[in-house]
C-alpha cells in the first residue's frame, strides 16, 4: 500500500526513522535501505542514507516481518513527496543503488539515486607502456611476484592473473625474461604494477 506522511524522527547514526501517517496509526518504521530517489547523510562519515525530520514523504508499507515491540508496520520504500516516485520499487529482500552527491541542506549532504545507464561513458584508457624485464621473485603460495626493468625502478608488482598464455593458477620462474605493460601505482610496497605479462624466455636449467 502507498501512503503519504511526515518523518517524525530519523536516527542518522542508527540508520532508521519513523513515519507518521493517518494510514499507519502509531507510526511506520523505515530503515535506511528503504530510502529511494533522494536522501541525506550527515557529515560525520556515517554511511546510512536518511531523511529529514518534518519531511513530507510518500511510502510503500506493509506488515513488519520481524519481531518489534514498538511497530507493527514497516516501509519497503520511502521518498520525499516533492520528488518524482522511483521508476521501480524494490521487490526482493536485497537491493543496491548508485547514489551521487547533489548539494547540501544545512548540516546534511543531499544524495540522489543515479541510474548507471545515465552516466557518461568513461573516456577510453590510453594503452600502458610496455617494457622487457626479468622476474625477481615469485610467491607461489599467494600468486604474486616482482618484475625488474629499467622503467620500473624498485620493481613492479605482478599478480598471477596478469600472466598471458596459461590458464588456471599461473606462475613465473625467477630469472625468466618477460615483456609486460606497467603503470605507476602503489601496490604492496612497490611503486609500479605490471599487467599483461608475456614470458619471452625461461631460465636455462
JOSUL-V83857 format. One line per field, one symbol per residue. ss: DSSP state (H for helix, E for strand, C for the rest). phi: phi as a letter, one per 40 degrees, with the letter a starting at -180 (. if undefined). burial: # if it has 9 or more other C-alpha atoms within 8 Angstrom, else .. Layout:
BEGIN
ss->???
phi->???
burial->???
END
This chain:
BEGIN
ss->CEEEEEEEEEECCCCEEEEECCCCCCCEEEEHHHECCEEEEECCCCCCCECCCCCEEEEEEEECCCCCCCCCEEEEEEEECCCCCCCCCCCCCCCCCEEEEEEEECCEEEEEEECHHHCCCCCCCCCCCEEEEEEEEEECCCCEEEEECCCCCCCEEEEHHHECCCCCCCCCCCCCEEEEEEEEEEECCEEEEEEEEEEEECCCC
phi->.bbbabccabcccbgaabbcadcbdghbcbcdcccbgaabbcccgccccabccgccbbabaadcbacacbbbbbccaaadcccccccbbcbbcbababbbcbhbbgcbccbbcbcdcccccccccccccbababccaacccbgaabbbadcbdghbcbbdccccgbbgccabccgccbbacaacacafgbcbbbbfcbccacccb
burial->..########.#..#######..#..######.#########...#.######.########.#......#.#########........#.................#######................########....#######..#..######.###.....##.###########..##..##########..##..
END
